[in-house]
Amino acid sequence: MPATVGRRNDRVIAVPGGGWSLDRVTLVRIGIVAGACWAAWLAIGVFGRPYNFFDMKVYHGAVAWWASGHDLYAFVAPRTTLGFTYPPFAALAMLPMAPLPVGLAGLLNVLASVAALTVVLGALLRPVAARLDWPLWFTVGLAVPLAAALEPVRETLGYGQVNLLLFALIMMDLMALRRRAGRVGRSDGPLRRLWFSGGWAGVGIGLATAVKLTPALFIFYLLVTRQWRAAMTAIGTAVGVTLATFAIAGRESTEYFSTIIWETDRVGAADMTPNQSLAGVLARLYDSVETPGLLYLAFAVLMLAVGLTRAANAHADGDELTAFTLVGLTANVISPISWTHHLVFVVPAVVVLVDATLRRRGASRAPVRRAGGFAVGSGVNGLPGLRAPIWFPMLTGLRHAVAALGLYLLFLVAPIWAYEHQLPAVSHYQDGLFGALMENSLALGLIVLVAALPWRPGAEPAFYAESARLDRRLLLGR
């Protein structure tokens, strides 16, 4: 041991004037993270669009207009036809920014959104960091700028949108469900016991639903998978804050739920290129401003059935992250309007594919004994099971790695903008069949993910060493 310590001492760099030192490997990792941030900034400049907090200006103008005594839903942003389209609870949540300059409000939203993304990735990437034998800070430090360069995230940050904050609320409930499934021990005090037990699962989904209605599909998923407590908590939260908003802003609430909610033209035309939903695809394929209603309804029901069925199967096999991701992607597909900044569930989809790659490669290593050309070893989560064929270990997990890379590049480059068209001035077939394919590429990618995103049986116990050890002892009969 002294020899080992001696060898490592020459890798330590003392920091002048400080009482601490840095390992050279740590310095290299810091440099890599800094390089990733710089590369992400360049990628946003190359593949992104000019960003000036456009949506934040609409939100800020609407709540400032409302705070001065005017009708919230009568507001129209200057030089646009856009007004406030969210429920009144969202306006109440945004009301504190009314006295702030719009630039400062946008900056605070960026900081809060990046912080939310960092916390979520920190939770999701723990097993990935463990399999790579990387420190969690380094893994998250790489992942945050890589995620920020993707179309949904950069659009959310650049336009001052709230999607990452809603995403964090929903994923907060995923963490709570993991705590419950992981048998986390109790702590002193009822509030700490409630927090560490995960008994609050559903609050995040309920709040997100009250802000924006599409997260309600997660409540339906909780009911389908019989997670009754979380479902009831989500419903109670959504209904409770909505009724409280009625008590505070009754006129606006009545106007929204009786009139505004049905005025879909307030959002934009269905065929607009940034609408990467099923409805947008069908409108563009028909080269029409409006979506063919019956055809859209038929395909939407089909995609809903596929998405929820696959999510329920993923849940039953112990992969709650993939289940949540499938529900989020399904909501994007079947929603009448899904702007590119709505598609943030692409981020956990990439995480799932990367983790599936690492799991399969890990399961193919160090064969214990051979049986019919297969290596019998630890399997998933260290449990006994068949490993991949041992003849081509380097190819194990290749298709998942290729899928992860392809998905990342698709949403990094976002080829839809090079083929953006707007009726009636320009047909969506102006650039031929290839142009039409590129204009719908993100939506087609979402549809493929809903139909084919793999789930990882037994994935969730990987987050709980105690639970994994218990399951291993039960399986081995010890």
N, C-alpha and C positions, 0 to 999 in steps of 0.2 A: 504493500500500500504506500509506503513513503516514496518508493520510486515513481509510482503513478502521480502522486501529488507533485513531485519534483518536475516531472515532465510537463505538467499542466501549468506550472508557475511561469514558464517562459511564454505562455500564451496570454498572460494577463497584462493589461496595460493600465498603469496607474493614472488617475486623473489629477492634475496639479491642483492643489488647494482644496481637495475633497478628501473625504474619508472613505472612498469606495473606489472600486476598479472595475474595468470591463474586460470580459473575455473577448479575444479576437473574433471568435465565432459570432458572438453577440453583435459586435461592431459590423461584421459582414451582413448579418441579418438586418440590422438597422439600415444599412445602405441599400439592401435589396428592397425593403419596404419603401424607402424614399424613392428609389427608381420606379417602383410600381405606381406610386402616387404621380410621379412626373409623366410616366407613360399613359396613365389614365387621363391626365389633363390634356395631353396631346391628342389622345383618341377622341375625347369629347370635342376638341376643336375641329378635328377632321370629320368625324361622323355625326356630330350633333348639329343643332341649329342655333341661330342667335337666341339667347335667353335674356329676358329682361323682367322676369317676375310677372308675366302677362296675366296669368290667372290670379295671382296674389293681388294685383291691382283691382281686379273685379271684386274679389272677396273684401278687400280693404275698403274699397269705395262703397260697397253695399252696406257693410256694418257701420261705417261712418255716417252714411246717409240715414240709416235706421236710427242710429243713436241721436241724430239731430231732429228726430220726430217724424220722419217720412215713412211711407209704406215700404217695407223691406223688398217685396217682390215687384215694386214699380221701378226699382232702380235699373238703369241701363248705363253701362260703362261708356264713357266718351269715345266717339269715333268707332263704336261697335254696335252690335245688336244684342249683346250678351248681358244677362242679369244674373241674380243669385238663384241657383237651382236646387240647393240642398234644403233639407228640413230645417225648421226654426231652431232645433236644438244645436245644429251646427253653427248657426248664426250666434247663438248665445255663447258657445264655446270660443268663437272668434272675436267676440265683442271686446275683450281687453286690448286688442291691437288697434282699435279705432283711433285712439289719440296718438298713436305712433306714426312716424313717417313711413310711407309704404316701403322704402328701401330697407329700413331697419326691421320692419315686420318680415320682409322676405328673408333677410339675413338670419333672423332668429328662427324662422321656419327651417332654413337650411341646416343650422346647427342642431336643432331638435331632431330633424329627420335623419341626419348622419349619426347622431347619438343613438337613435332608435335602431337604425340599421346595424350599428356596431354591437349593440346589446344582443340583438336577435342572432346575428352571425356568431357571436361568442357562444351562445347556447347551442346552435346547430352544429358548429364545427368541432366541438370537443372530441367526438369519436374520430373524426378525420385527423385531427392533430395527434391523437394518441396512436393511430395506426401509422402515421408518417414519422412518429417520434419527434415531432416539432413542438416547441413551446406554443401555448395557446395564443399568446400575444403576437407571435410572429405569424401564425396562421391567419388570425383575424386581421392583422395589419396588412397582409397581402390581399385578403378577400375583400375588404371594404373598398379600396380603390378599384379593384377589378369589377366589383358589383356596381360601383358608382358610374363606371363607363358605359354600362348597358343602357339601352334606349329607355326602358321604363323608369330607371332610377335617375338618369341625367335629366329626363323630361320633368320628373317630379320636382327635382331640386331647382332646375332652371326656370320653371313656370310658377314655382311657389305653391305646388299642390300638396295635398294632405295624405297621399296614398301610403307613404312609408310609415306615417303615424298610425293609420288604420291597420296596416300590415302588422305593426308591432303589437297593437292591441289584440289582434287575432292570435298571433303567435304566442302572446303572453298566456292565453288559455291553453295552448299546446304544452307550454312549460308546466302549467298547473296540473294538467292531466298526467304528465310524466311523473310529477311529484306523487300523485295519488297512486299511480301504477307502481312506482318505485318503492313504496312502503317507507317513505322517509319518516324518521322518528319524530316524536312530539317534542316541542320546546316549551319552556315555561311561559305561562300566560295565555289567555284565550286568543288574543289577536295574533301572537306569534305562532300559536298552534294552528290557527286557521291559515296563516300565510304559508307555513312550511308543509302543511298537509295538502295544499292544492285544492282545498274545499271551495275556493272562490272561482274555480274554472267556470267560464261562461260570462263573467263580467265584461271581459274585453270584447267578446263577440257581440254582446248586447249593446255596449257603447258604440262600437263600430256600425252596427245596424241602425242605431238612432241617428248617427251622423250621415250615413249613406246606406240606402236600402239593400244594395246587392249582397252585403255580408250576411243577410238573412238566410242564404243558402246553407251557411254553416250550422244554423239552428236546425234546419231540416236534416242535415247530415247527423247531428247529434241524436235526433229522434230516430232516424233510421237505424243507427248503431246502438240504440237503447242506452245511451249515456244520459239517463233521465235527469240526474241531478244537475249536470252541466247545462243540459237543454233548458230546464226550468229556470235556472239562474240567468241564462242568456235572455230568455223570454221576459222574465220578471224585470231584468235591468232595462231592456229596450222599452218595454211598456211603461215602466216606472218613470224613466227620464222623459219619455214623450208626454206622459200625463202631467208631469211637473212643468214641462214647457208650455202645455196648454194653460196651466195656472198662471204662468208668467207672461206668456205672449199668446193669448187666446185667439186674437184676430188673425195673426200670422199663421198660427197652426191650423185654424179652420180654413183659411185661404189655400194653404199648401195642400192639405189632404183632400180638399174638395175640388180644387181647380188646377193648381200648379203641377201637381204630380202627373197629370194626364197630358200636359202640354209638352210633348216630346220635341217639338220644333224649337223650343227654347235652347236646347242643347246644341243642335246642328243637324245637317242633313245626313241620312244614313250612309250615303255613298262616299262621303268624304274619306280621303285616303287614311288619315290617322285613326279612323274607326275600324279597328282590327277585330271585330266580332263576326260571328256567323251572319248576322243581319247585314253588316257592311259588305262581306264577301258576296252574298247573294245580290245585293243591290248593284254592286259593280259588275258582276257577271251578267246581269240583265241590262247593264248600262242605263240604269234608272236612278233617279234621285231617291225613290222610295223602295223599300224592301217588299218583295212578293210575300204577302202575309201568310197564306196557307202553307206555302212551301217552307217558309222560315219556321212556322209553328211546328211542322212535322219534324224537321231536322233538329230543332231545338229540343223537343221532347226526347228524340233519340239520343242526342248528346247528353242530356240530363240523366237519362237512364244509364248510359254507359259510364259517365263520370261518377255518379253516386254508387253504382254497383261496384266499380273498381275501388272506390274509396272505402266502401264497407268491407270488401275483401282484404284490402291492405290493413285496415283496423283489426280485422279478425286474425290476421297473421302477425300482429304485433308491430306494425309500422305506422305509427300515428302521424309522423312527419309527411310521409308520402300521401296518406289519406287527406290531410289538410291541404297539401299542395294540389291534389287532384280536384278537391272541392273549389279551391280558389281559381284554378285554371278553367274549370267548368263554368263558374260564374262569369268569367271573362268571355267565354265562347257564346253563351246563350243570352247574355245581356244585349239589348237592342243597340246600345252604344258602349263600346269599350275603347276609349282612346289609348294610345300607346303608353301613356303614363299610368294607366290602370293595371298594366300587365306585370306587376311586381312579383307575382308568384312564380315567374320564371327563375328568380334567384334561388329559392329552395329546390326547384326542379334540377338545376345544375348541381346543387349540393347533393341531392339524392343520387344522381348519376355518378358523381365523383366517388361518393361513399360506396356505391355498389361496385365500382371498379376496384377499389381498395379491398373491399371484403372478399371479392372473388380471387384476387391475387393473393391475399393472405391465406385463404383457404387452400390454395394450390401448393403452398410451400411446405418443405420438410415432411415428406410422406413418411408415415409410420410403417405401413405394410401395404402390399399390393393385393388387389382382389379384382380380377378380371380387367386389368389395365387401368384401374383407378387406384388412387391413394386414399386409404382410410385414415383420417386424422381428426383434427379438432373441429372442423366444420365451422358453422356460423357461431360467433360469440364464444369460441373455444369449446363448443359442445360437439360430441362425436357425430360424425356424419360423412357422407361421401364427398371427396374433394373433386376438383376438376381433373380431366385427363392429364397425365403427367408427361405426355409426349411433347406437348407444346406449351410449357409453362409461361413463356413470354407472351403468348397470345391470350392468356386468361384475362377476362374482363375487357378485352380490346373493344368489343362492340359498344360497351357502356362508355369507355373512354372517348371513342370516336363520337358517340352521341352527345356527350357532355361538351366536347370541343365544338362540334357543329352547332349545337344550340347556342353556345356562348357567342360564337362568331356571327350567327344569324342576328342575334339581338344587339351585338356590338355594331355591326355594319348598318343594320336596319335598311335594307335595299329599297324599302317602300318609297323613300323620299326622292330617289332618282327617277321614279316613274309616277310621281304624283299628278293626278288629273282631277279636274273639277267640271262637272256638268253645270250648265249646258254648253260651256265654251269648248271643252275638249272631251272627246270620248275616252272611256276607260280602255278602249282597244286601240288607242292612238299608236302605241308601240308594239302592237301585235300580241300574240299569245304569250311570248316570253315577258313582255312588259306587264301584262295582266297578272301573270304568275308572281312576278316580283312585287307588284302593288299589293297583293294579298298574302305575301310570304309569311309575315308574322302571325296572321290569323291561321294559316294552314299549319304553321309550326305548333300553335296552341292545340289545334284539333288532333294532330298526331300525338302530342303529349298526353292528352286526355285518353286517347285510345291505347297508348303503348308505353307510358312511363312505368318502369318496373318498380315493384315494391320489394322490400328486403325483409323476409320472414325473420321474426325475432329481433328486429333492429333495436327496439326501444330499451330492452334490458341492458344494452351496451352502455347506457347512460348511468346505470346503477350497479356498482360493483357488488353490493350486498345481494341485490335481486339476482344477478347473474350467477353468483356463487351458490345461492339457494337452488336455482333451477338446475345447475350442473350437478349438485349433490342429489337432487331428486331423480335426475335422469340416470345417474350412475348407481342409484340405489344405496347411497352411503348415508 
